[in-house]
């Protein structure tokens, strides 16, 4: 099994920018330092090498005419001393090789730095050869110079069999190089510090408009759509600020227009509902009279009278529900607090609608669960949930009430029907929502569950719908029960109902 190692991410744009700038600065500083060191080292060694080669070649060329060939050992000793005199102060070590003779400027010098390859090249070739050879403490420059006979211009030089070798220590040059390394190292730390400072300043310049944009976006998220950014300069961040201002302006205009349209719609629904109440009251009174006389009418007329009576009652309930929704939308709905026995309040709700024998209950004993609530709105909540279960579910319908910690009461209404389709669950508390788009008429107003959710949230509680594993729908209401009338109710900021599948 392969292992995955989790590497922590560097969080924060500021940190990432500083790290990126610092890495670039470090890479640039180290690269420039390495290149400078290499060029300087090459220059120092090349200059030293050229100087030694020039002096060595001049000394050999100046002493070679005084050396007769074939040469004896004494002649070679004189020649070697003459060449070595030119570099006494530099510590020249000279080796002269002629046929089988080998003479050094120091009798005990073994010339171990002279490699066989360089020796062979100097004894068989006609060009000056050299190489740097590392030693234990430093490096040395080894030069091999073959001595050739004078020839006419353009002719190939003839080797005389004489070769002169020079070994020069480069400790002084190495000291220069080491001093250069130390200087580069000393210069690197200030350069890195300056790079970090520049990185911080650059990150600050880049992040300032980003932070302002973040604050402006957060302000707009809180509902302040008049937020705008100050635009400075003409770079990409300035273009971003201008784009944000244009977007904020368009959004502010759109939100203001939506609010005006919403307010007009609320006022229209409220005005229409209010205007309909008086004629509906008259129509209801007339239909009551007609219902009483329907038995004496012919069957077709009696059927029409009963249909008009039913539709009038439905319209009256719809107008009442619209008036209630309008009060919620206008923020005019208020709670009338009272210290009530919740179980007794639920029993009165069932008894007032003739559901005592229809609905199974699981309620605590009298006075076992008391709290402060609005009895009328709690009656609306329970009545709508039970009526919804009886209308759309199947019996038995059960009503439960129990307490949970932190002073909260839970009301559950369940049925044994087919349940709620999964695609409908998230929308059951929406106004006028129809699970079947082809079904244009319902027995209710389509606002019952929406009004129920508004009343629950007005109490600071929550309501959710779900399907039971055993079958049937379950509506659960949870509301706080403050004992102190001055205790605030935690009403959610977003008053949308919660639906769960």
Buried (B, 14 or more C-beta within 10 A) or exposed (E): EEEEEEEEEEEEBBEEBBBBBBEEBBEEBBEBBEEBBEEBBEEBBEEBBEEBBEBBBEBBEEBBEEBEEEBEEEBBBBBBBBBBEBBEEEEBBBBBBBEEBEBBBEEEEEBEBBEEEBBEBBBEBEEBBBBEBEEEEEBBBBBBBBBBEEEEEEEEBEBBBBBBBBBBBBBBBBEBBEEBBEBBEEBBEEBBEEBBEEBBEBBEEBBEBBEBBEEBBEBBEEEEBEBBBEBEEEEEBBEBBEEBBEEBEEEBEEEEEEEEEEEEEBEEBBEEBEEBEEEBEEBBEBBEEBBEEBEEBEEEEBEBBBEBBEEBBBBBBBBBBBBBBBBBBEEEBEBEBBEBBBBBBBBBBBEEBEBEEEBEBEBBEEEEBBBBBBBEBBBBBBBBBBBBBBEBBEEEBBBBBBBEEEEBBBBBBBBBBEBBEEEBBBBBBBBEBBEEEEEEEBEBBBBBBBBBBBBBBBBBBBBBBBBEEEBBBBBBBBBBBBEEEEEEBEEEEEEEBBBEE
